[in-house]
């Protein structure tokens, strides 16, 4: 049967294509390719067979062998490996960045920012009483960073719906100072930035989905976007009439990227990932109108089908718009699903055509030359620490310390924060991220308070050679979190189930900090990372003198060494 290569295949695509069905390997992409069968035939349109079946005899669904192999690897993997394998094989993870930039301070005054440690530099700390904010909707790109030259500000399409009839385009204060040519160039730049941010946050965008009003911008600037994504990140961009797909490379092992239920946030298990790969294997050649009973029969033929896993899988596929008309009751075999085969084939980005096993696929999907690999980390992760990089990538970051992050910051509308340990690209709008510490949820508030107090407890003193990470004892975590829950729980209206189950609160708060790259874990226990200090109060490196009876006043120009007022004049 004719084969069709997708995403990271061996053919390289310089620009988006018009039919949305061909892709290629971006710059420095290796041979971890997606091979998804093209359908042998397209069923003629007509009514789907009802429960009685009529005279039509439905044919068995023919699963894709590559995705079946991927499903086996998922089933055999541990949870962490399954998460890494999902990111490598589908590449549908969003970017993740810190939000508010650090406030100017006297910390490190006179020292270049790149030589100031996160441990002792300016911080983005917010006092606890000021942290309350309304829960926000699903993260998206409401608009590009407001640029004085962006006229008018163009909505990104990250939220469903269109602007109200009373809304008018917003103009900057310099609107009257720009000539028409400058205004046109500024609008083009703003549209391109909006489209780039939208794709990095949502690698699969459709013309009828929740980000539909951003899709025309992607179509309009597809050639420019494809060239920039390929040059900077080695990501192929495929743009068709009805969808756009940015084929991200795998982030490698330990990237802490996982797939979750779009409504409940429940994480996928290895069994859930295996069921997702199996369902996709059946959908790539399925008819457009697929009776749910046929899908269930095909799944049961492969083994027992957990209803909870299947419900999560169909919820994710519906969120991706691969399937529609999913019934609330999955036991209703007479229900008929609507299948978008084109989107089903667009989902995989690196199934195992050439990989030997799951570990090999994860490694192949993340391979890139040093510059591309570092730029990918900058674009996708909250902070890039030099200590985490292989020697070749560390050398590249050292040689391109400012120019490398600057190119991405300009492309995506971010701000570079340079510190002695590494670089972070910040998004002050907190839109280009799937996680944020400034949320109103109990776990987010507890995590922010926890990291602040842990920094205050274990922050190294200036001159100490502790490296990037500092050990944090479990007893300290438990004690600090207990104090926080007692102090803030009831007054702040935290969830009572968390207050009753401190173990669950500890688990979810640490999980959020881990996924944000503020703590990490080793066999010896938890480690606090240097960027965590940006969420604590700035260190007082010159503390005020004590007032106890054993303290001595610090002499000033107006005070003699004896403690008496100094004599002035002759």
Secondary structure, 3 states (H helix, E strand, C coil): CCEEEECCCCCCCCCCCCCCCCCCCCCCCCCCCEEEECCCCCCCCCCCCCCCCCCCCCCCCCCCHHHHHHHHHHHHCCHHHHHHHHHHHHCCCCCCCCCCCCCCCCCCCCCCHHHCCCCCCCCCCCCHHHCCCCCCCCCCCCECCCCCCCCCCCECCCCCCCCCCCCCCCCCCCHHHCCHHHHHHHHHHHHHHHHHHHHHHCCEEECCCCCHHHHHHHHHCHHHHHHHHHHHHCCEEEECCCEEEEECCCCCCCCCCCCECCCCCCECCHHHHHHHHHHHHHHCCCCCEEEHHHHHHHHHHHCCCCHHHHHHHHHHHHHCCCEECCCCCCCCCCCEEEECHHHHHHHCCCCCCCCCCHHHHHHHHHCCCHHHHHHHHHHHCCCEEHHHCCHHHHHHHHHCCCHHHHHHHHHHCCEEEEECCEEEEECCCCCCCCCCCCCCCHHHHHHHHHHHHHHHHHCCCCCCCCCCEEEECHHHHHHHHHHHHHHHCCCCCCCHHHHHCHHHHHHHHHHHHHHCCCEEEECCEEEEEHHHHHHCCCCCCCCCCCCCCCCCCCCCCCECCCCCECCCCC
